[in-house]
Amino acid sequence: MLNNLKKMLFFCKKLKTLKLGRNMLSVLSPKISFLGVLTHLELKGNHFEFLPAELGYCRTLKCSGLVVEDVLFETLPSDIREQMQAE
């Protein structure tokens, strides 16, 4: 059931808020790009080494809605960071 849930999550095209903080995750799937209308994504407290560049496809996600450690935000390509900082 858990595997089905993980796969199905990325087909929730209207999902705006996703809270995955403190779940001991180490990889964020590039399929996060399927969630194009995300406005709030909480990832703080996991074991990520980097964020996938595919977050750039989440055009409505801005810095104010991305909850991550500052150093993790810096792993994104500069153009995606700029896109997220633009209001």
N, C-alpha and C positions, 0 to 999 in steps of 0.2 A: 504493500500500500504506500509506503514512504517513497519508493522510487517513482511510482505513478504520480504522487503529489509533486515531486520535484520537477518532473517533465511537464505536468499540467500547469504549473505556476507560470511558465513563460508564455502560455497561450492566453493569459488573462489580460487581453489588450487594453482594457479600461482601468487597470490597476494604477492607482495614484500614490498609494503609500505602501511601503514594504519595510518592515522592521525585522532585521536579521542580526541585531546587535547581541553580543555575548553568546554566540552559538558555537564557538570553537571552529569556525569555518576557516579554511586556508586558501580556497580558490573561489572566485566569483565567476560564474559561467559567462562566456561571451554572449550567451543567449539573452543576457540582460537587455541587449539592444532591442529585443522584441517588445519590451515594455516602454514604448515610446511616449507615454503620457505620465510617467512617474513624476511626481513633484516632491516626494519625500522618500529618501532611502537612508535607512539607519544601518550602519555597518560597524560601528565602534565596538571594540572589545573582542575582535576576532583575531585570527593569525594570518592576515593577508600580508604578502610582501609587496604587492602592487595591485592597482585597479586596472581592469581591462579597458582598453581604448574604446571599446564598443559602448561605453557609457555616453560617448558623444552622440549616439543616436537617440538618447533620451533627451530630446530638445527642451522639454519643459522642466528638467531637473537643474536647479541652480544651486550655488554654494550654500545658500541659506537652508536648502532642503536636503543637502548631503551631509550626513552625520558620520564623519570618519576622523581618525587621527590626522593632524596637520601634515605630518610627514608622508602619510599615505596619499593624500590629495596631490602632493608634489610628484607622485609617480605617473600621473596622467600627462599625456603630451600637452605642450604649452597651448596649442590652439583650442583644445578641449577645456582646459582650465579657464582660458579667456572667455569662451562661450558660456561657461557656467557662472562666471563672475558678471557677465553683462546682464543688465536688468532690462 
